[in-house]
Amino acid sequence: MVDRIHILGASGAGTSTLAAALSERRGYAQIDTDQYFWEPSDPPFQRAREVGVRQRLLGEALGAHPRWVLAGSLCGWGDIFIPRFELVIFLRLPPEIRMARLKERERHRYGADALAPGGWRHEAYEAFIRWAEQYDTADESIRSLRLHEQWLANLACAQIRLEGALSIDEQIARLGEFVG
């Protein structure tokens, strides 16, 4: 059984959901990269923290727990943590399922009126969706499949790929002896 897991994938692939399930069912501390990447704000996700601050805060969080699951992408800014990973899980969903999940998540988070044309969150929502739709086709200059594949190819730790619309139970079953 491993103690230090990193889960990554496209926005909407389910990294936070799987991390929450592993935390609840297997006793890992759940840590999310967004909590360290972004400065606290209302609404959230407005200003990125400086890289050094992100690294310090995330390092402190990882060091505070003997068993953790870290969800979210940290390619580039968080590479200093790679030696801590015992297992990296890569989640991939068909784009149409992933985008439907993202749109529903945003509706749940902000409300349909806020996202509709003329709503206070409409422009930011549209920009976020355009960015997220590029994941499968963009180059390495943004968070993309190509960037993740390149990053994964250079890891020395164990890796598992979970592809397709699997339930949480199916995902955990496929992780087998890694998570007990």
N, C-alpha and C positions, 0 to 999 in steps of 0.2 A: 504494500500500500504506500502511496506517495503522500507527502505532506504539503507540497508547494506546487500548485497548479495555476497555469495561466490559460484563459479561454479567450480566443479572439475570433473575429469574423466581421462581416459587413454590419453596418448599423441595421438593426432589425432582425439579425440572424438568430438572436436568442441567447447571447452570451450572459447577460445579466440574469435571465430566467434560469438558465442551467446553473449558474453560480449560486443563486438563491436556493435552488433545490439541493445542491451539494452541501450548502451550509446547513439547511434544515435537516436533511436526512443523514448526513455523514459527519456533521460537527465541524466543518471548516469555517473559519472566519471569512466572511464575504467582504471583498474589497473591490471597488469599481474605479477604473482609471478616470472616468469623468469627474469624480469627486476631487481629483488632484490636478487634472488638466485645466479645469475651469475655476475661475474665481467665483465665490458665492455671489449670486445676484437674483433679483426677482424682476422679470422672469429669469430662469436659469440659462446657462450656456451663452453668455454675452461676451465675456472677456477671458481669453486664455491667460493662465498664469505664466510667469517667466519660467523657463525650463529648469533653472537651478532650484527654484522654490518647489516646483512639482516634484523634482527628484528627491529633495530633502523630505518633503511631507510623505510621499509614497514610501520612501525608505524607512521612515519611522513607523509607518503603519505595518509594513511587512515585518519589520523587526519586532513588533509588539506581539506577534502571534506565531506559535510554533507550527500551526496548520492553517493554511489559507488557500483561498481560490480567488484569483485576480481576474476580473472580467473587463474586457475592452481592449482596444488597440493602443499600444504604446510604441509602435515602430518608430525608430529614430530617437525620440526624446527619452524613452525608457530603456534603451538597450543596455544600460549599466546593470539592469536587474536580471538579464538573461542567465547569468551563472546561478541564480537562486532557483530557477525553474527545474522541477523534476519531471513534469509532464506539461506539454502544451496541447491543448485541444483546439482544433480549427473547425468552426461551424460554417456550413454553407447551405444556403437555401436557394431554390429557383427564384429569380428576380421578382416574378409576379407575386409570389407568396410573401416574400420579404417586404416588398413595397406596400402590399395590403396591410401587413402587420404594422409597419411604420406609420402609415396614414391613420390607422385606428388608434395607435398609441398617442399620436399627436392630438387627435380629436378628444381622447380621454383626458389627456394632460391639460389642454387649453380650452376645450369646448368648440363645438362646430361653428358657433357664431364668430369666435375670435379668428378662425382660419378662413372663413368665407370672404369673398371679395368685399373690401371695405372694413373688414374686421381688424382689430388692433394687431393681430399676429399674422395676418395674411401674407405680407411680403416676406417675412422671415421664414414662414412655413414653405412658401413656394421655392425660395432659395435653398432651403434644407432638402426638400424633395428632389430638386434638380441635381444637387450634389450627391444625394444617396443613390439616385438612378444611374449614376456614372460608374458605380463600384465595379461592375463586371466588365466594363470596356475601357476604362481610363488607364493611363500609364502610371508609372510609379511616383509622379509628382503629387498625387493626392492619395488618400486612403482608398486603396483599390485592391482587387483580386491580384493583379500583377505585383503590387507592393507586398502584399501578404505572402504570396508564393515565394517571392525573392527572399523575404525575411525568414520564412520557415525553412528554406533550403540551407540556411547557414546555422541552424540550431543543432547542438550536440545532444540535447536531452530527448527523451521519448516523446513521440507525437502521435496523436490520434485524430483522424478526420471523421467528422460526423456530417454526412451530406444528405440532404433531402428533408422532408417534413416529418421528422421523427418526434414522437411524444417524449416528454421528460423521462418517463419510465423506460422507453426504448433507448434513449441516450445514456442513461445511467447503467442500464444493462450492458451496453456496448463498452462502457468503460471498465467493466469487469473487475478484475483483481486490483486495478490501479486505485480504486476508491473503496474497496472492501465491501 
